[in-house]
Amino acid sequence: MSRWKLPTLIDHTILRPDATKVEVLRLCEEAKTNGFTVIFVPPCYIDEAVAAVADTGIRVGIPIGFPLGGHSTKTKVAEAVEAVQRGVTVLDMVLNISRLKSADHDYVRTDIAEVVQSTVDVEHKVILETCYLTQQEKRTACQLIVEAGADYVKTSTGFGSAGATVEDVRLLKEVVAGRVKVKASGGIRDWKATHAMLEAGADRIGTSAGLKIIQEWRAAIHQQE
């Protein structure tokens, strides 16, 4: 268990629609106190979050085309460019699920690639929302994401009908074959689930339960000593 430096693998996240500025600023403080290196906040709080973690090495991320993925490519690009100009260095964009399910693969690839190419100096993850996809669609999505030049495939937004599963993490890890990394997100709320995702091959974990997970992880390590 101690082979993972767990706080550095967690994207400490608050994206609830009713999240307040006080809660966002608390998230920033939690990141500084607990060693989280990436935080995800609603786009309307970019300025506050960037200021709160300035000079700490903590990276600020936001979602793009969230949570449904059906925004136009031009809108996704505009979201991404504005965010980067304001200090964001991690972008998690939602794949165009409808276009994928319509087998419009060129559109999906281009949609991703234009965001990547418009913000070349930051990290890009692409959210599949696996709960809505067939096994073949997941495989196809991974290939398109690789071809578009993103850095990660990601399982879920956390707002779909289901979140990350061990089976999906294994599948994505197999398909990308080391060409990009895998982020598990959606419904991961304790150390047991986190451990299972990491064992399945996840490179990062997205969760709003980061504090609870870290506490349980530390307790598990202590019990083994």
VENZIRA-V619270 format. One record per backbone hydrogen bond with DSSP energy under -1.0 kcal/mol. CO is the residue of the C=O (numbers start at 0). NH is the residue of the N-H. Records with the same first field share a line. If there is no record, write none. Layout:
CO: NH, NH
This chain:
0: 3
3: 5
4: 7
5: 8
8: 204
10: 206
11: 39
15: 18
19: 23
20: 24
21: 25
22: 26
23: 27
24: 28
25: 29
26: 30
27: 31
28: 32
29: 33
30: 34, 35
36: 58
37: 11
38: 60
39: 13
41: 44
42: 45
44: 48
45: 49
46: 50
47: 51
48: 52
52: 55
58: 38
59: 88, 89
60: 40
61: 91
63: 93
64: 68
71: 75
72: 76
73: 77
74: 78
75: 79
76: 80
77: 81
78: 82
79: 83
80: 84
81: 85
82: 87
83: 86
88: 122
89: 61
90: 124
91: 63
92: 126
94: 96
95: 99
96: 100
97: 101
98: 103
99: 102
102: 104
103: 107
104: 108
105: 109
106: 110
107: 111
108: 112
109: 113
111: 115
112: 116
113: 117
118: 121
122: 90
123: 150, 151
124: 92
125: 153
126: 94
128: 131
129: 132
133: 137
134: 138
135: 139
136: 140
137: 141
138: 142
139: 143
140: 144
141: 145
142: 146
143: 147
144: 149
145: 148
150: 180
151: 125
152: 182
153: 127
154: 128, 129
164: 168
165: 169
166: 170
167: 171
168: 172
169: 173
170: 174
171: 175
172: 176
175: 178
180: 152
181: 202, 203
182: 154
183: 205
185: 163
189: 193
190: 194
191: 195
192: 196
193: 197
194: 198
195: 199
196: 201
203: 183
204: 10
206: 12
208: 212
209: 213
210: 214
211: 215
212: 216
213: 217
214: 218
215: 219
216: 220
217: 221
218: 222
219: 223
